[in-house]
C-alpha cells in the first residue's frame, strides 16, 4: 500500500500508525488543492490521508470539517471520516479494536498530533516549544523550512518508531531544524511586526512578495495581538495563486465563524478554526476583502 498525504506533523503521525498495521511501501505527497480539484489520480493501493477524497483510492481517512458534507457523495468507502482533533486520531480509532497493543505505544505521539493539529497550545508551547511540539514545528508547511521535507518526513516515520523522543530530538538532522526554529524566532517576530496589523478584530498578515523570511512559528502572531480573535495571512502560492490562510486566535477564542465552511465557498476548506484557499492572483484582492468583511461581521 501507498500512503498519499500532505507533509505536516499530522500526516507524519498518521503514516507512523498506518505503517504499524498495513504493509506500507511508499509515501506520496500531494497538494490538498490538487486533490480537491480532481488533479490527482489514485488506485486501490493508495491510502489517502488528511486530504480530500481521491476517486478510486483503496482507503480514505480525513477529519476536515469542509469535507464532511461531501462524504455522502463519496458513497461506500474503506476507511473513516470523523470529526476529530487530528487525522491520526481517526486512524487510531479505526484500527484500535484489532491493533490496540501496536498503537497504544504511540499514545504520547498521538496526543501531540491532536494538540498541534487542533492548535490546543499554551502560551509556553508557542514561545518556548519543546518535545513533540517542537518536532512538529519542523514539519509545519508554513514554518519556512523549505521544500526538503520529503526525505526528512520519510526518514522520521521510521526513526521515531525505533528510538525515544529524546534521541529523536538529539539527532543532527532534527537538531539542525529545531535550532533554526528557536534561533530565528526573534527575527520572525520582528518580521511580523512589519507585515502584520490589526483591523478591528482581525490580524492581517501580508507576506506576499517575500521570497525569503526567517523560519517562524505561525502561532506566534497571536501572542503579539491578544485583542484580535482571528488572523488572515496572505502569501504567494503556486500557479500564480495567492494563498489566504485564516485561523482563529488560539488565545482569544471568541471567533464563531466556521473557517473551513467559509473557505469552501472560495474553493478551499479546512477545520472549524483554521483553513486555507488559493485564489488566482488577478482576483485575489476582491476575494480577500470579501473574506475580511465576513469575519468582521460574524466573528
N, C-alpha and C positions, 0 to 999 in steps of 0.2 A: 504493500500500500504506500501511497504518497500522501504527505500532509501538504495541503495548499493553504497558506495563511499569510498574514501580514507580519512584518518583523518587529513586533513590540514584545514587551515582557509577558503579556497575557498569551500571545502566540507561542512564546518560549515555554511557558509552564504547560500550556495545552499540549505542546509537542512532546514534552517530557512524559506526561501522563499517558498519552497515546502510544509512545514507544514502549511503555511497560506492558500494554495489553494488546497491541497489534504489531504485526511484523512490518515496521516502517523502514523502507529502504531509501527514501528520498524526502527532502523538504523543499518545497517550491514556494517562491514568494510572488505574490501578485498585488497590484494596487487595488484597494477596495472599490475605487471608482470604476476601474476597468471591469471588475466582476459585476458591479451594479449595472453597467451599460451593456452587458452581454458580450464583452470582447474577449472573454477567457473561456477556453474550452476545457472540458473535464470528461473523464470516463469512470468506469466502475472501480478503478484502482485509486481514485482520488478521495481523500477525506478533507472536505472543505471546512475550515476552522476560522471563526472570528471574522468572517467576511460574508457578504451577501451570497445567497444560494446560487450555485452554478449548475446549469442544466446537465443532466446525465452523470452527475457525480455519484460515487458509491455511498458516501455518508456526508452529513452536514451537521455542524454544531455552531450555534450562534446565540447571542443574548442581546443584540442591539434592538432597542425599542422600535426604531424606524423600520425594522424588518418584520415586526410581529403581524401586521395586517397582511403581509404577503404570504404568510405560512399556509393559509387555506388554499391559495392558488398554486402552491408547490405540489399539493397532493400528498400521497403517502411517500415518506422518505425514511431511510435508515439513519438514525442519529437522534438529535434532540434540539429543540428550540425552547428556551426557558428564560424568563426574566430573572437574572442572577447577577451578582456583583462582578463576575468575570466569566469568560467563556470556559476557562479552566474548571470553574465550579460546575458548569453544565456537563462537561465531560466526566468529571468525578461522579456526579450524581447518576449519570447514565451507566457507568461501569462498576460502581462500588458494590452493588449486590453480588457480583460474581468475582470481583478482584479487590476486596477490601484490604487484605494484607499487603498487596503490592502497592496500593495507592495511599494508604494511611501513613506510610513513612514519609510522605511529602506534605504532611499537614502544615508545617511552617511555611513552605514554599507556596502552597495553595492559599493560605491566609494572606500572604504578601501580594499575590495576584489579585485577590479580592480587594485588598486595601488600595493598591495602586490604580487598578482599572476603574474603581468607583470613586477615586480621589478622596478616600476616607483617611486623610492625613492630618497630623497635628502640625502646629507651627514649627516644632522642633524637627519633624520629619522633612519639612521644606527647607529650613535654614541650616540644619545640621544633619543631612541624611546619612544613614548608616545601614549596615546589614543588607537584607534583600531589597529594601527601598533604594539604597544607593546603587546596587547592581541593576535594578530596574531602570534607573535613570540613564544607564549606559545603552539601553535599548529603546529609549523613548525617541520616536521618529522626529520629534520637534526639539530635541536637545541640541542639534547642530553637530553631532559627532561624525556625520558624513555617511557616504554610501558603502563603506566597507563592512557593514554589519552582517552580510550574508554568511561569510566564512566564520565569523565570530559567533553568530547565532547558532549555526550547526554544531560548532565545537562545544559551546556551552550546554547544549541539550545533552550531550554525552558526559561532559565533565561534572556537571552538578549531580549526576546520578552516582558518581564514583567517590566524591570527596565531600567533607562537610563545608558549610558556608565559609568558615574562617579560612580554609585553604583555597577556596574559590577566589575570595577577595584578595588573597596574597599572591595569586598567580600574576606574572608580569603583564599578560595581555589584559586582564581585568584591571589590575592596578594602574596601568597606563591610562585607561579610560576614566576610572573613578577619580584619580588625582587631577585629571583635567577638569572634570565636572566641579570638583571642590575648589581648585585653584582659580578658575575663571569666573566663579560666582560673583565676585565683587565687580569685575569688569562688565559682566552681563547685566547686573543691577544698574550700572551707570548707563548702559545702552537703553535699558527700559526707561530710565529717567528722561532720555532724549526722544524716544519714539512712542511713548505711551502717555495718554492724558485721559482725564475723566470728563465725560459729557453726561450730566445728570447722574443716573445710576450705573452708567456703562463705562468701563475702561476700554478705550480704543487704542490698540497697539498696531502700528503700521510698520512692518519690516519689508515692505515692497522695495525692490531696487537694491537691497543689501545682498551683495554676493558673498560676503564673509562677515561673521559676527562671532563673538565668543560663545563657547558652549554654555548652555543655561538650563536651569530647572524651570519648566513652563509654569509651575505654580507660584514662583517667587513674586510675580506681579501682584498677587492678591495680598501679600504682606505689605506692599507699598501703598495700596489704595484701599484701606479697610472699609471706607464708606460706600464703595461700589459693590454691587451684587452680581455682576456678570461682565465678562470680557468678550470683545470682538477683536480677534487677532487676524491680521492680513499679511500674507506673504506670497511670493511668486510661486506658482505651481509649475507643472509641466504642460506641454502642448498649448502654450500661450494662454494659460489659465491663471486666475487669481484664486488662491485658497482663502476661504473665510472660515475661521475656526471660532466657535462660540462655546463658552464654558461658564457655568455658574461659579461664583466665588466659593471656594471651599471653606472660607472663614465667615462669610456673611451669607448664610444660606436662606435668603428671603426671596430669591427669584422663583417665580411659579411657572415660567414658560417651559414647556417640554421641548427642549432644543432639538432632539432627534426628529420629532414630528414636524417642527417648524422647518427645519432644513430639508426635509424630504420634499417639500414643495419647491425647493430650489435645486433638485437633482442630487441632494446629499443625504445625510442621515446621521445616526449616532444614538446616544443614550438620552435619557431624560435631562441629565445635567451637562452634557457636552456632546458636540458633534462638529462635523465639517461639511463643506461643499466646495466644489470647484466651479467657478463661473468664467466664461470666456471674458478675457480682459477688456474687450471692446464694450461690454455692457455691465462690467463689474460695479462701477460707481452707482448706477441706478439700483442694483440689487443690494449693495451694501447699505444704501440709505433706507431702503425698504426694511431690511432686517433690523437696523438700528431703531427705526421708528416703531417697529413691532415690539422690540424689547423695552423701549421707553414706556409704551402704553400698557404692556401686560406683565412686566416683571414686578 
